[in-house]
Amino acid sequence: MAHGAFSEQEGFYVTLSNGQTDHYFVDSFTDPWLPEDGKQVVLIQPGFGRSGVFWYHWVPALSRDYVVVRRDLRGHGRSSYPKRLSSWAEEPARYENDYEYNIKTICAEIVDFLDRLGIRTVHFLGESTSGQIGHALAALHPDRVSSLITCSSPTYLPKDKQQLLAMGQASWPEAVMKLGSRGWAEALSRQAGTSPRNSPEYQEWWLSEVGKSPAEGLAGYAAFLSRLETRRFLPEIACPVLILAPTNSAAVPMEESEYAASHIPRAELKVIESPGHEIYVEAPEVCQELVRQHLSQFSESGMPRGAT
């Protein structure tokens, strides 16, 4: 696997063909004598407001058998974002360098990212709205996705959910810009069924990490998500799909997960008991075991065992 520029403190960076820069971590404790191109890759794509660091505790569970890549979304963590040229109330929006903020662009960036790292296929693990990215990526680029895992993922965000995320402001993006990244996260954390409440120490760390993402970067991505609907992609997903569904998410009701499961040909639905939305941290051991079981059906080539 090829890598971009590396900083021991910060991980890796790679510049894409459109000029945007992706930040990511790579962790692998796979046997060093095995050929690199024969190792399966799990690409973890965190949800809105969360960078790759939020998934640190998944590395020990997966990296012995898989190469684990944690990528920051556009405008999240240390990944770059396009400057918005129009007001936040104006749609369609205009971005610098004629950047087109849509699902085809986001998926094309992921494919470009994989190409530059020399990765042919991945098991894509998308958390929250990044599961929607997984829906589209698996449908539009089936040769790059061996399997899909979604975790607390919707297929779209209806108006009432967007109002929840708007925190009393005119829109979700405008709330992020007015409150700032951390201020928006603090407001969200006061809503039941949203951010984890594992401990006061974890809550402070969670707020601090969300606050490290630039407000304009998050707001631009929020504007993109506000328009994103991926139900049309579900019947086109050919790979095996594991759906991890939370019982008490304020953003993703069980009906959403059931809808996805009923419209994806090879979907398996697993219900996760937890107090809120972020089941990857509220019920990590349960989720990790289900993911490992899902991944165990694939051979070293990424194909389901027994497939020819």
C-alpha positions as CSV (number, residue, x, y, z in Angstrom):
1,M,0.0,0.0,0.0
2,A,1.3,3.4,-0.9
3,H,1.0,6.4,1.4
4,G,1.0,10.2,1.2
5,A,3.0,12.5,3.5
6,F,3.3,11.2,7.1
7,S,3.5,12.9,10.5
8,E,4.0,10.7,13.5
9,Q,1.6,13.0,15.5
10,E,-1.0,13.5,12.8
11,G,-1.1,10.4,10.5
12,F,-1.1,10.6,6.7
13,Y,-2.1,13.1,4.1
14,V,-2.8,12.6,0.4
15,T,-3.7,15.2,-2.2
16,L,-6.5,14.3,-4.6
17,S,-6.8,15.1,-8.3
18,N,-9.2,18.0,-7.6
19,G,-6.8,19.6,-5.1
20,Q,-8.5,18.6,-1.9
21,T,-6.4,16.9,0.8
22,D,-7.5,13.8,2.7
23,H,-6.2,13.0,6.2
24,Y,-6.2,9.4,7.4
25,F,-4.7,6.8,9.7
26,V,-3.6,3.4,8.8
27,D,-3.2,0.6,11.4
28,S,-2.2,-3.0,10.6
29,F,-0.8,-5.8,12.8
30,T,-1.3,-8.4,10.1
31,D,1.5,-10.8,9.5
32,P,4.4,-8.9,7.9
33,W,5.4,-11.8,5.6
34,L,2.0,-11.8,3.8
35,P,1.8,-9.9,0.5
36,E,0.4,-6.4,1.0
37,D,-1.9,-6.7,-2.0
38,G,-3.4,-9.9,-0.5
39,K,-4.5,-8.2,2.8
40,Q,-8.1,-7.1,3.2
41,V,-8.7,-3.5,4.0
42,V,-11.5,-2.1,6.2
43,L,-12.1,1.6,5.4
44,I,-13.8,3.3,8.4
45,Q,-15.7,6.5,7.5
46,P,-17.0,8.2,10.7
47,G,-20.2,10.2,10.7
48,F,-20.9,13.9,10.8
49,G,-18.7,15.9,13.2
50,R,-16.5,12.9,13.9
51,S,-13.0,12.4,12.6
52,G,-11.0,9.2,12.4
53,V,-9.7,9.6,16.0
54,F,-13.2,8.7,17.4
55,W,-12.7,5.1,16.2
56,Y,-9.4,4.6,18.0
57,H,-10.9,1.8,20.1
58,W,-11.8,-0.3,17.0
59,V,-8.2,-0.6,15.9
60,P,-7.2,-3.4,18.4
61,A,-10.4,-5.4,17.4
62,L,-9.7,-5.4,13.7
63,S,-6.1,-4.6,12.9
64,R,-4.7,-8.1,13.7
65,D,-6.4,-9.5,10.7
66,Y,-7.2,-6.5,8.5
67,V,-5.5,-3.3,7.4
68,V,-7.7,-0.6,9.0
69,V,-7.9,2.8,7.4
70,R,-9.7,5.7,9.2
71,R,-10.3,8.6,6.8
72,D,-11.5,12.1,7.8
73,L,-14.5,13.3,5.8
74,R,-14.4,16.4,3.6
75,G,-14.2,19.3,6.0
76,H,-13.7,17.1,9.0
77,G,-10.6,16.7,11.3
78,R,-7.6,17.5,9.2
79,S,-9.1,17.0,5.8
80,S,-9.5,20.1,3.6
81,Y,-12.7,21.6,2.4
82,P,-13.8,24.0,-0.4
83,K,-14.6,27.6,0.6
84,R,-18.2,28.5,0.1
85,L,-18.7,31.6,-2.1
86,S,-22.4,32.0,-1.7
87,S,-24.5,32.7,1.5
88,W,-25.6,29.7,3.6
89,A,-29.2,30.5,2.7
90,E,-28.5,30.4,-1.0
91,E,-29.1,27.2,-3.0
92,P,-27.7,25.9,-5.2
93,A,-24.5,26.9,-3.5
94,R,-21.3,28.0,-5.1
95,Y,-17.9,26.8,-4.0
96,E,-14.3,27.8,-4.9
97,N,-12.8,26.2,-8.0
98,D,-16.3,25.2,-9.1
99,Y,-16.3,22.4,-6.6
100,E,-19.5,20.4,-7.0
101,Y,-20.7,19.3,-3.5
102,N,-22.7,16.2,-4.4
103,I,-22.7,12.5,-3.9
104,K,-20.9,11.7,-7.2
105,T,-18.0,14.1,-6.2
106,I,-17.8,12.5,-2.7
107,C,-17.7,9.0,-4.1
108,A,-15.2,10.0,-6.8
109,E,-12.9,11.4,-4.1
110,I,-13.0,8.1,-2.2
111,V,-12.1,6.2,-5.4
112,D,-9.3,8.6,-6.0
113,F,-8.1,8.2,-2.4
114,L,-8.1,4.4,-2.8
115,D,-6.2,4.7,-6.1
116,R,-3.5,6.8,-4.6
117,L,-3.1,4.4,-1.7
118,G,-2.9,1.5,-4.1
119,I,-6.1,-0.1,-2.6
120,R,-8.2,-2.1,-5.0
121,T,-11.2,-3.0,-2.9
122,V,-12.4,-2.3,0.7
123,H,-14.9,-3.4,3.2
124,F,-16.6,0.0,3.8
125,L,-17.7,0.8,7.3
126,G,-19.9,3.9,7.3
127,E,-21.1,5.3,10.5
128,S,-24.3,7.5,10.7
129,T,-24.6,9.5,7.5
130,S,-21.4,8.0,6.1
131,G,-23.5,4.8,5.7
132,Q,-25.3,6.8,3.0
133,I,-22.0,7.4,1.4
134,G,-21.5,3.6,1.5
135,H,-24.9,3.1,-0.2
136,A,-23.9,5.3,-3.1
137,L,-20.3,4.0,-3.3
138,A,-21.3,0.4,-3.4
139,A,-23.9,1.1,-6.1
140,L,-21.8,3.4,-8.3
141,H,-18.5,1.7,-7.8
142,P,-19.3,-2.0,-7.1
143,D,-15.8,-3.1,-8.1
144,R,-14.3,-1.2,-5.2
145,V,-16.5,-2.4,-2.4
146,S,-16.2,-6.0,-1.2
147,S,-18.8,-5.5,1.5
148,L,-20.7,-2.7,3.2
149,I,-21.3,-2.2,6.9
150,T,-23.6,0.6,8.0
151,C,-23.8,1.7,11.6
152,S,-26.7,3.9,12.8
153,S,-27.3,5.0,9.2
154,P,-30.3,6.8,7.6
155,T,-31.2,6.9,3.9
156,Y,-32.1,10.6,4.2
157,L,-32.6,13.2,6.9
158,P,-36.3,14.3,7.0
159,K,-37.1,17.9,7.9
160,D,-37.8,17.1,11.6
161,K,-34.3,15.6,12.0
162,Q,-32.7,18.5,10.2
163,Q,-34.6,20.8,12.6
164,L,-33.1,18.8,15.5
165,L,-29.7,19.5,14.1
166,A,-30.4,23.2,13.4
167,M,-30.6,23.9,17.2
168,G,-33.2,26.6,16.7
169,Q,-31.3,28.4,13.9
170,A,-32.6,28.8,10.3
171,S,-30.8,25.7,9.1
172,W,-28.3,23.0,10.2
173,P,-25.3,24.6,8.4
174,E,-26.2,28.1,9.8
175,A,-26.3,26.6,13.3
176,V,-22.8,25.2,12.9
177,M,-21.5,28.6,11.6
178,K,-23.2,30.6,14.3
179,L,-22.4,28.3,17.3
180,G,-19.0,27.1,16.1
181,S,-18.1,23.4,15.9
182,R,-17.8,22.9,19.6
183,G,-20.8,25.1,20.4
184,W,-22.9,23.1,18.0
185,A,-21.7,19.9,19.6
186,E,-22.5,21.1,23.1
187,A,-26.0,21.9,22.0
188,L,-26.4,18.5,20.3
189,S,-25.1,16.7,23.4
190,R,-28.0,18.1,25.4
191,Q,-30.5,16.3,23.2
192,A,-31.5,12.8,24.3
193,G,-30.4,9.9,22.0
194,T,-27.5,11.8,20.4
195,S,-24.0,12.0,21.7
196,P,-22.7,9.3,24.1
197,R,-22.8,9.8,27.8
198,N,-20.2,7.2,28.8
199,S,-18.5,9.5,31.4
200,P,-17.9,13.2,32.0
201,E,-14.3,12.7,30.9
202,Y,-15.4,11.0,27.6
203,Q,-18.0,13.8,27.0
204,E,-15.4,16.5,27.4
205,W,-13.0,14.6,25.0
206,W,-15.9,14.1,22.5
207,L,-16.7,17.9,22.6
208,S,-13.0,18.8,22.3
209,E,-12.5,16.6,19.2
210,V,-15.6,17.8,17.4
211,G,-14.4,21.3,18.1
212,K,-11.2,20.7,16.2
213,S,-13.0,20.5,12.9
214,P,-13.4,23.9,11.2
215,A,-16.9,25.3,11.4
216,E,-17.0,26.2,7.7
217,G,-15.9,22.7,6.8
218,L,-18.6,21.1,8.9
219,A,-21.3,23.5,7.6
220,G,-20.4,22.8,4.0
221,Y,-20.8,19.1,4.6
222,A,-24.0,19.6,6.5
223,A,-25.4,21.5,3.5
224,F,-24.5,18.5,1.3
225,L,-26.1,16.0,3.8
226,S,-29.3,18.1,4.0
227,R,-29.9,17.3,0.3
228,L,-28.7,13.7,0.3
229,E,-31.1,10.9,-0.3
230,T,-29.7,7.4,-1.0
231,R,-32.9,5.2,-1.2
232,R,-32.5,5.0,-5.0
233,F,-29.2,3.3,-4.6
234,L,-30.3,0.5,-2.3
235,P,-31.6,-2.0,-4.9
236,E,-28.4,-1.6,-6.9
237,I,-26.1,-2.7,-4.1
238,A,-24.8,-6.1,-5.0
239,C,-22.3,-6.8,-2.2
240,P,-23.1,-8.3,1.2
241,V,-24.3,-5.6,3.7
242,L,-24.4,-5.7,7.4
243,I,-26.8,-3.1,9.0
244,L,-26.2,-2.3,12.7
245,A,-29.4,-0.6,13.9
246,P,-29.6,1.4,17.1
247,T,-32.7,1.1,19.3
248,N,-32.8,4.6,20.7
249,S,-31.2,7.0,18.2
250,A,-32.8,10.4,18.0
251,A,-31.7,10.7,14.4
252,V,-32.3,7.3,12.9
253,P,-35.5,5.5,13.9
254,M,-35.6,1.7,13.6
255,E,-38.0,2.1,10.6
256,E,-35.1,3.6,8.6
257,S,-32.8,0.6,9.2
258,E,-35.7,-1.8,8.4
259,Y,-36.4,0.0,5.2
260,A,-32.8,-0.3,4.1
261,A,-32.7,-4.0,5.0
262,S,-35.8,-4.7,3.0
263,H,-34.5,-2.9,-0.1
264,I,-30.9,-4.1,-0.2
265,P,-30.7,-7.6,-1.8
266,R,-28.1,-9.1,0.4
267,A,-28.6,-7.2,3.7
268,E,-28.4,-8.6,7.2
269,L,-30.0,-6.5,9.9
270,K,-28.7,-6.6,13.5
271,V,-30.5,-4.6,16.2
272,I,-28.2,-3.0,18.8
273,E,-29.5,-2.2,22.3
274,S,-28.0,1.1,23.4
275,P,-29.1,4.4,24.9
276,G,-28.4,6.6,21.9
277,H,-27.1,7.1,18.4
278,E,-23.4,6.3,18.6
279,I,-23.6,2.6,19.1
280,Y,-20.0,2.1,17.9
281,V,-18.9,3.6,21.3
282,E,-21.9,2.8,23.4
283,A,-21.9,-0.9,22.5
284,P,-18.5,-1.4,21.0
285,E,-17.9,-5.1,21.9
286,V,-21.2,-6.2,20.4
287,C,-20.7,-4.2,17.2
288,Q,-17.1,-5.3,16.8
289,E,-18.0,-9.0,17.2
290,L,-20.8,-8.7,14.6
291,V,-18.4,-6.9,12.2
292,R,-15.8,-9.6,12.7
293,Q,-18.4,-12.3,12.0
294,H,-19.4,-10.4,8.8
295,L,-15.9,-10.1,7.6
296,S,-15.0,-13.7,8.3
297,Q,-17.1,-14.8,5.3
298,F,-14.6,-13.4,2.9
299,S,-11.4,-14.9,1.7
300,E,-8.1,-13.0,1.4
301,S,-9.1,-11.7,-2.0
302,G,-12.1,-10.0,-0.5
303,M,-14.5,-12.4,-2.3
304,P,-17.1,-14.4,-0.3
305,R,-15.7,-17.8,0.6
306,G,-16.7,-20.4,-2.0
307,A,-17.2,-17.8,-4.7
308,T,-15.4,-18.3,-8.0
